[in-house]
Amino acid sequence: MGKNFRDTKQRAAILNTLKNAEHPLTPKEIQERAAESAPGLGIATVYRNIRLLLDNNEIEPIEVPGHRTCYMLPGNGHRTLVVCRDTNRVVLADGVDFKIQPDNLPEGFQAEQVEIFIYGRYAT
């Protein structure tokens, strides 16, 4: 699907926020961070832009069971995510790579994306 909307300062701030994020962000986190460069940015505008950006494959959702949906720029289809039970923060675990072997999958099934969630807490 091609781009079917005009560029706005708010959308640019949202995309820049996601580009510079160290982890996937919730809509509220996006709104708080993007408002620094787009003062007055409201949560309704963030949600509206998330829908447009999803429709145009410019961002992707991170659906964590039992948690709020987070968003990030598109990745390579394989990721390991660490979920802190205390803060509910979702962090990409760089360098952690669990491989799914094709011979372990059902016959005729071809994996397109792998997401692994590791739940725990940061040491205090």
N, C-alpha and C positions, 0 to 999 in steps of 0.2 A: 504494500500500500504506500503510495507516495505522500509526500508532505502536502497537507490540505489546509494549512493555516498560516497566518502571517506571524513573523517573528515579533516578539514583544520583549520589553526589558525584564518583565517578570519571568517569562519562560527562559530567557538567557540566564537569569540569576539562578533559577532552579537547576538547569542543566550544569551550570558552572559549580553549583553546590555539590551535585552528585559526582561530577568529575573529580573534585578535590576531596571527597569524603574518604575517610579511612575505613569505613564499614558501610553496609547498606543502611539506609535511613528510613525512618517512619515519616509519614506526611508532616507530623508536628515538628520533627527535627529538621526536615527540609524547609518548612516555613520559617522556623526560628533562624536558621543559618542564612537562607536566601534573603531574608528581610534586611540583613546588614547592607546588601548592595541594592535592594529594591524596597526602600522604606514603605511601610503601609501594606505590604503584601499580606493578604488574608488567607486563612486556611481554605476557604471556598475556592479561591483562585488557584491554590496549590492543587487541590483535588481535581479541578477542571483541567489544569495543565497535565497532571498525571494521566488522566484519561486520554488526552490528545497524544501525549508522548508514547503511551502504551500502544495506542492504535497505529502509530507510525514506527513501532519497533525501535524507538530511540532510548527507551529504558525498559527494564524488566522487573517483574515483581519477584520477591523472595517470600514464599509462603512457608512460614515456620509453624508447624502444628502447635496450637495452643497459644500463639503469639500474634501480634499485629503484623500485617503485611508491611514489609520494607521494600525499598526500591533502590536500584543501582543501574549503572550503565551496563549494556549487554556484555556477557562474558564468553568464555569458550565452550560452554556446555558442560563443564565438570567443575565442581567446587566442593570444598569442605567448609562447613560453617560451624563456628563455635557459638553456643548460646549460653550466656551467663544466667543462671537461675535467680540470682539476686537482683540484677539490674535489667534483665530482659534484653540486653544489648546483643545484637547478632554481629559477629565479626568473621570476615573471611580468614581462614587459617592458611596463610601462604606457606608453602613448603610441606604441608601435610597432604599426602597424596595416597588415597586408598584406590586401588585399581580393581575394577570389575572385569574378571576374565570372561571373554566371550564363550568359552566352553562351559561356564557355569550357568549361563542363561538358557532358558527354554529354547528348544530347536525352532528355528525360523524367526526368533525375536531379535531385533536389532536395537540396541540402546541408543537413544538420541541425546539424553542428558542424564547426568548422575549428580545427585545432591546428597551429601552425607551431613547429618547434624550431630554434633558432639555437645552434650549437655553437661554443665558443671558449674563451678564457681571459681572465681579468682581467689588466690590465697590472700589473706589479709595480714 
